[in-house]
Each structure stands twice: as C-alpha cells, then as structure tokens.
Amino acid sequence: MDNVNATNRHRVMILGTGPAGLTAAIYAARANLHPYVVEGNEPGGQLMLTTEVENFPGFPDAIMGPQLMDNMRKQAERFGAQFARGWVTAVDLSKRPFQVTVNESEQHFADALIISTGASAKMLGIPGESESIGRGVSTCATCDGFFFRGKQVIVVGGGDSAMEEATFLTKFASQVTIVHRRHELRASKVMQERARNNPKIQWVLNATPVSVQSDGNRVTGLEVRDNETGQTRVIPADGVFVAIGHTPNTGFLKGQLELDDLGYIRTIGVTTATSVAGVFACGDVMDPHYRQAITAAGSGCKAAMDVERYLEGQAVHDWSASSAAR
C-alpha cells in the first residue's frame, strides 16, 4: 500500500475526545498501544459546554466540565497518546488496515479503531439559546437539575425524554413547565400519565419557542408563540431544558457498520465490539439511554481493553458471544 507510511499508520486510532474517547486513550496508552486520537470539531465533547460537574466521582467540590476534559487529555498524553485536531469525513472498513480520511484529504490507516464520536443534542436554533448554554440553558436534567433547586424551569419537547426530564426536575424545581409545539405529545401513554399526574408540572402546548430571554448573566424566561393566535408571550423561568432528542455522530459510517434505526452503533453482547472485527464503539455514539460522563468513561475503558485483546489475537467477537450466552 503505497500511501501508508510511518506517520499515518497506527495500531489504534480513537475517533472522538469526550469522556469515552479520552478514557479509551488513557487505557490504550498505558497498554503501550500508542493510540492516535482524532479530536473532532468539538474536542472534549458536550462537557465542554457544561459548567460545574458534581456527579463525576472523585470531585467532592465539583469540577468545571472543560477542566475535567483537559485533565483527562493531559493524563492520556502523559502515557503517550498522540492527539490531532481534525474531523473524520470517511472510513473504509472493508479491509485491514482500516482507512480513515481526516479533513476530506488526509489518509490514515489503523489496525484497530475505537469510535467515540458521541451524539449531539438537538437544539432549538432560536436567539439567545447558544449564548445561554451553561447559564440556564441545558440539555441534561440529570447533569444540571440540582442547580435549579427551588427554581422555575421549562422543558421543551413532547417525547419520552422530555417527560422523563420534566419528572426528574420536579425533585428540585418548584415548578416545571413543559412547552411543546403541538397539541398532541409524542411520548408514550405511561410517560404522559406520569407527567400529567405530577402537580409540579404545568403545560403550554401548541406553542413554538421564539427566543430565550436573559439578563446577560442568566436565563429569565422563554418567549413562545401561540400557534393558533400568533401572539407571543414570555414564560418566566430560571432555566430552559431542551429535550428534543439527540443525533448520533455516525453519518460517516453509513454502509460500513451495523447501526440501529436511530443511527446508533450496535455493539455485541457485553463488549464494545461492533459488526466489523477490529472496530469498537463506546460512549454516546452507541448508548442512547444513559448519556452520562461516567457511563461513557466506563465504556471507553471497556473499548480499550477489548482492543488490546483483539490485537493480541483473542477473538473478541467469540468471547462476547459466549459472555452474552451466560
């Protein structure tokens, strides 16, 4: 293969640098696999948009999201992981070494891949939203709900995730208002009933969010437009939780790996092995359920250990099948 040289041939490539990718890099580097890590266009993942992280073990006084990611990166670099800024635009998983195209033209080759490209939260795309992320706008009730104890918050969305987020937030907030652009909710009947039976939850249906209001430092409300009358009003709130779904960052993998109906990577049994031997997945790109930094980090550890077994000649697919059968 004429275009393979010492600088672009790797034993292990890791695609993505959220908690999953960085943990995989730490473990792979400590196993002397010299991982080459492609950071993507959002180095550090969604935690880079998070202020205080209070639920990651080991930090009793909390830690800022960007600081946690920087610490993980430095830890991986200490053991020899190599980082490169870039965006993976294509892969060829039909043969080994796997070919990875970075920034549309730069070619790399790897004996094994760990895919940890994550899932991006869908945003409303309205004025004031991006400016208020970390200052009252959030996409994760589990992560940030505690900061709204005794406050009024809004959850935007009409699916199961929105109902679940709203119900969870009632543990902290004094009032939760669900805003949805249709009269009918998409959530299952069970989730709807649970939310409707909660006295802390209020409803604003058939209303479209127009803008996030703030005083320059924190969120003060959400402007909505009534879809029938066209009139707008501001719903006072201390926080706005956007719960309209996530999109797994797997567009570059279509036709290469087995994905589920939502585009998440399917893994085999209890392992991180995918439908292609030598390719492993961890973090939110294969987990549509938990989406927590600690669960992502745990799966990154698993991916690095699975890669090490694979490169040592152990049949991870066979091992995963037998494990799942037990």
C-alpha positions as CSV (number, residue, x, y, z in Angstrom):
1,M,0.0,0.0,0.0
2,D,2.0,2.9,-1.4
3,N,0.3,5.7,0.6
4,V,1.0,4.1,4.0
5,N,4.0,5.4,5.9
6,A,5.3,5.5,9.4
7,T,3.5,8.8,10.2
8,N,0.0,7.7,9.1
9,R,0.0,4.0,10.1
10,H,-1.3,3.3,13.6
11,R,-2.0,0.3,15.8
12,V,-5.1,2.1,17.3
13,M,-7.0,5.1,16.2
14,I,-9.6,6.7,18.5
15,L,-12.2,8.9,16.9
16,G,-13.6,11.5,19.3
17,T,-12.5,13.0,22.6
18,G,-15.4,13.1,25.0
19,P,-15.2,11.1,28.3
20,A,-15.4,7.9,26.4
21,G,-12.6,8.6,23.9
22,L,-10.3,10.2,26.4
23,T,-10.7,7.3,28.8
24,A,-10.0,4.8,26.0
25,A,-6.9,6.9,25.2
26,I,-5.7,6.6,28.7
27,Y,-6.1,2.9,28.9
28,A,-4.8,2.2,25.4
29,A,-1.7,4.4,26.0
30,R,-1.0,2.6,29.3
31,A,-1.1,-0.7,27.4
32,N,1.6,0.7,25.1
33,L,-0.7,0.7,22.1
34,H,0.3,4.3,21.2
35,P,-3.2,5.5,20.3
36,Y,-3.6,8.2,17.7
37,V,-6.6,10.3,18.7
38,V,-8.6,12.5,16.3
39,E,-10.3,15.2,18.3
40,G,-13.2,16.1,16.0
41,N,-14.7,19.5,15.7
42,E,-15.9,19.5,19.3
43,P,-12.8,18.5,21.3
44,G,-13.9,17.3,24.7
45,G,-17.5,16.7,23.7
46,Q,-20.6,18.0,25.4
47,L,-18.9,18.5,28.7
48,M,-17.1,21.5,27.2
49,L,-20.5,23.2,27.3
50,T,-21.0,22.3,31.0
51,T,-20.2,24.5,33.9
52,E,-19.9,22.6,37.3
53,V,-19.9,18.8,37.2
54,E,-21.0,17.5,40.5
55,N,-21.7,13.8,39.8
56,F,-18.4,12.6,38.5
57,P,-16.7,10.5,41.2
58,G,-13.6,11.9,42.9
59,F,-14.6,15.6,42.9
60,P,-16.4,16.3,46.2
61,D,-16.4,20.1,45.5
62,A,-17.4,19.7,41.8
63,I,-15.2,20.4,38.8
64,M,-15.8,22.5,35.7
65,G,-16.6,20.4,32.6
66,P,-13.8,21.8,30.4
67,Q,-11.3,21.3,33.3
68,L,-12.3,17.7,33.7
69,M,-11.8,17.1,29.9
70,D,-8.4,18.9,30.0
71,N,-7.3,16.7,32.9
72,M,-8.3,13.6,31.0
73,R,-6.4,14.7,27.9
74,K,-3.3,15.5,29.9
75,Q,-3.5,12.1,31.6
76,A,-3.7,10.4,28.2
77,E,-0.8,12.5,26.8
78,R,1.3,11.6,29.9
79,F,1.2,7.9,28.9
80,G,1.9,8.6,25.2
81,A,-1.4,9.2,23.4
82,Q,-1.0,11.4,20.4
83,F,-3.7,14.0,19.6
84,A,-4.5,15.6,16.3
85,R,-7.2,18.2,15.6
86,G,-9.4,17.1,12.7
87,W,-12.7,15.8,11.5
88,V,-13.2,12.3,10.2
89,T,-15.1,12.5,6.9
90,A,-14.9,8.9,5.7
91,V,-13.8,5.4,6.6
92,D,-13.2,2.2,4.7
93,L,-13.7,-0.7,7.0
94,S,-13.8,-3.4,4.3
95,K,-10.2,-4.4,4.9
96,R,-7.3,-4.0,7.3
97,P,-5.6,-1.8,7.9
98,F,-8.7,0.4,8.1
99,Q,-8.6,3.6,6.1
100,V,-9.7,6.8,7.8
101,T,-10.0,10.0,5.9
102,V,-9.5,13.2,8.0
103,N,-10.5,16.6,6.8
104,E,-11.5,15.1,3.4
105,S,-8.0,14.5,2.2
106,E,-5.6,13.3,4.9
107,Q,-5.4,9.5,4.9
108,H,-4.6,7.4,8.0
109,F,-4.5,3.6,8.4
110,A,-5.1,1.6,11.6
111,D,-5.1,-2.0,12.7
112,A,-8.0,-1.2,15.1
113,L,-10.5,1.6,15.6
114,I,-12.3,2.9,18.6
115,I,-15.3,5.1,17.6
116,S,-16.4,7.5,20.3
117,T,-17.8,10.4,18.2
118,G,-20.7,10.9,20.6
119,A,-24.2,12.2,20.0
120,S,-25.1,15.8,19.6
121,A,-28.1,17.2,21.4
122,K,-30.6,18.7,19.0
123,M,-31.1,22.4,19.7
124,L,-33.9,24.8,19.0
125,G,-31.8,27.2,17.0
126,I,-33.5,30.3,18.4
127,P,-32.0,33.6,19.5
128,G,-30.5,33.6,23.0
129,E,-30.2,29.8,23.2
130,S,-26.5,29.2,22.4
131,E,-25.4,32.3,24.3
132,S,-27.2,30.9,27.5
133,I,-25.8,27.4,27.4
134,G,-24.3,26.8,30.9
135,R,-26.1,29.9,32.1
136,G,-29.6,28.5,32.4
137,V,-29.9,26.6,29.1
138,S,-29.2,22.8,29.4
139,T,-29.7,19.6,27.5
140,C,-29.2,17.3,30.5
141,A,-31.6,17.4,33.6
142,T,-29.5,14.7,35.3
143,C,-26.4,16.8,35.0
144,D,-27.8,20.2,35.9
145,G,-31.1,19.7,37.7
146,F,-29.5,20.2,41.2
147,F,-28.6,23.8,40.3
148,F,-32.3,24.7,40.0
149,R,-33.5,23.7,43.5
150,G,-36.5,25.9,44.3
151,K,-36.5,27.5,40.9
152,Q,-38.9,27.6,38.0
153,V,-37.8,25.7,34.8
154,I,-39.1,24.9,31.4
155,V,-38.7,21.7,29.5
156,V,-39.1,21.9,25.7
157,G,-40.2,18.7,24.0
158,G,-43.0,16.3,23.7
159,G,-41.4,12.8,23.7
160,D,-40.5,10.3,26.3
161,S,-37.2,12.1,27.0
162,A,-39.0,15.4,27.7
163,M,-41.4,13.7,30.1
164,E,-38.6,11.9,31.9
165,E,-36.6,15.1,32.2
166,A,-39.6,17.1,33.4
167,T,-40.4,14.4,36.0
168,F,-36.8,14.3,37.2
169,L,-36.6,18.0,37.5
170,T,-39.6,18.1,39.9
171,K,-37.3,16.7,42.5
172,F,-35.5,20.1,42.6
173,A,-37.6,22.8,40.9
174,S,-40.6,24.4,42.4
175,Q,-42.4,24.3,39.1
176,V,-41.7,22.7,35.7
177,T,-43.5,23.9,32.5
178,I,-43.5,21.6,29.5
179,V,-43.6,23.5,26.2
180,H,-44.4,21.6,23.0
181,R,-45.2,22.8,19.6
182,R,-48.2,20.5,19.0
183,H,-51.4,19.7,20.9
184,E,-50.5,16.1,21.0
185,L,-47.5,14.6,22.7
186,R,-45.2,12.0,21.1
187,A,-44.5,10.4,24.5
188,S,-45.8,7.0,25.4
189,K,-49.1,7.0,27.4
190,V,-47.3,5.8,30.5
191,M,-44.8,8.6,30.4
192,Q,-47.6,11.1,29.6
193,E,-49.7,10.0,32.5
194,R,-46.8,10.1,34.9
195,A,-46.1,13.7,33.9
196,R,-49.7,14.8,33.9
197,N,-50.3,13.4,37.4
198,N,-47.4,15.4,38.8
199,P,-48.7,18.5,40.5
200,K,-45.5,20.4,39.9
201,I,-45.8,20.1,36.1
202,Q,-47.6,22.8,34.1
203,W,-48.3,22.6,30.3
204,V,-48.0,25.0,27.4
205,L,-49.0,23.1,24.3
206,N,-49.3,24.2,20.6
207,A,-46.7,26.8,21.3
208,T,-43.4,27.4,19.4
209,P,-40.3,28.7,21.2
210,V,-39.2,32.0,19.8
211,S,-36.3,33.1,21.9
212,V,-34.5,32.6,25.2
213,Q,-34.7,35.6,27.4
214,S,-31.8,36.6,29.8
215,D,-30.5,39.5,31.7
216,G,-27.0,38.9,30.3
217,N,-25.9,36.6,33.1
218,R,-28.7,34.1,33.5
219,V,-31.9,33.0,31.9
220,T,-35.1,34.8,32.8
221,G,-37.7,33.2,30.6
222,L,-38.7,31.7,27.3
223,E,-40.6,33.6,24.6
224,V,-43.2,31.5,22.9
225,R,-45.7,32.0,20.1
226,D,-49.2,30.5,20.2
227,N,-49.6,28.6,17.0
228,E,-53.3,29.4,16.8
229,T,-53.4,33.1,17.5
230,G,-49.9,34.0,16.6
231,Q,-49.5,36.0,19.8
232,T,-46.2,35.8,21.7
233,R,-45.6,35.9,25.4
234,V,-42.7,35.3,27.8
235,I,-42.9,32.4,30.3
236,P,-40.8,33.4,33.3
237,A,-38.2,30.7,34.2
238,D,-34.7,30.4,35.7
239,G,-33.8,27.6,33.3
240,V,-34.7,26.1,30.0
241,F,-34.0,22.4,29.3
242,V,-34.1,21.4,25.7
243,A,-35.2,17.8,25.3
244,I,-36.0,17.3,21.7
245,G,-33.6,14.4,21.1
246,H,-30.0,13.6,20.1
247,T,-28.3,12.8,16.8
248,P,-25.5,10.2,16.9
249,N,-22.5,11.4,15.0
250,T,-22.4,8.4,12.7
251,G,-23.0,9.9,9.3
252,F,-19.6,9.0,8.1
253,L,-20.2,5.3,8.9
254,K,-23.3,4.5,6.9
255,G,-22.9,1.3,4.9
256,Q,-19.7,0.5,6.9
257,L,-21.1,-0.7,10.3
258,E,-24.4,-2.0,11.6
259,L,-26.4,0.8,13.1
260,D,-29.8,0.8,14.8
261,D,-32.9,2.6,13.4
262,L,-31.8,5.8,15.1
263,G,-28.3,5.7,13.8
264,Y,-26.5,4.5,17.0
265,I,-23.8,1.9,16.6
266,R,-24.8,-1.7,17.5
267,T,-22.4,-3.5,19.8
268,I,-22.2,-7.2,20.5
269,G,-23.1,-8.7,23.9
270,V,-21.5,-7.1,26.9
271,T,-18.5,-5.8,24.8
272,T,-17.8,-2.8,22.7
273,A,-17.2,-4.9,19.6
274,T,-19.2,-3.9,16.5
275,S,-20.3,-5.7,13.4
276,V,-16.8,-5.3,12.0
277,A,-13.9,-7.2,13.7
278,G,-11.3,-4.7,14.9
279,V,-13.8,-1.8,15.2
280,F,-15.1,-0.9,18.7
281,A,-17.6,1.7,19.9
282,C,-18.0,3.5,23.2
283,G,-19.9,6.4,24.7
284,D,-23.0,8.2,23.5
285,V,-22.4,7.0,19.9
286,M,-23.6,3.6,21.0
287,D,-25.6,4.4,24.1
288,P,-28.9,6.3,23.6
289,H,-30.1,5.6,27.2
290,Y,-27.7,6.8,29.9
291,R,-25.7,9.6,28.3
292,Q,-23.7,10.3,31.4
293,A,-20.0,11.2,31.6
294,I,-19.3,8.4,34.0
295,T,-21.0,5.7,31.9
296,A,-19.2,7.0,28.8
297,A,-15.9,6.8,30.6
298,G,-16.6,3.3,31.7
299,S,-17.4,2.2,28.2
300,G,-14.2,3.9,27.0
301,C,-12.3,1.7,29.4
302,K,-14.0,-1.4,28.0
303,A,-13.2,-0.4,24.5
304,A,-9.5,-0.1,25.2
305,M,-9.4,-3.4,26.9
306,D,-11.3,-5.0,24.0
307,V,-8.9,-3.5,21.5
308,E,-5.9,-4.8,23.5
309,R,-7.4,-8.4,23.5
310,Y,-8.1,-8.1,19.8
311,L,-4.6,-7.0,18.9
312,E,-3.2,-9.8,21.0
313,G,-5.1,-12.2,18.8
314,Q,-8.0,-13.0,21.1
315,A,-11.4,-13.4,19.3
316,V,-13.4,-10.6,21.0
317,H,-16.5,-11.5,18.9
318,D,-16.4,-15.1,20.1
319,W,-15.7,-14.0,23.7
320,S,-18.6,-11.6,23.6
321,A,-21.0,-14.2,22.2
322,S,-20.1,-16.6,24.9
323,S,-20.4,-13.9,27.6
324,A,-23.9,-12.9,26.3
325,A,-25.0,-16.5,26.5
326,R,-24.1,-16.9,30.1
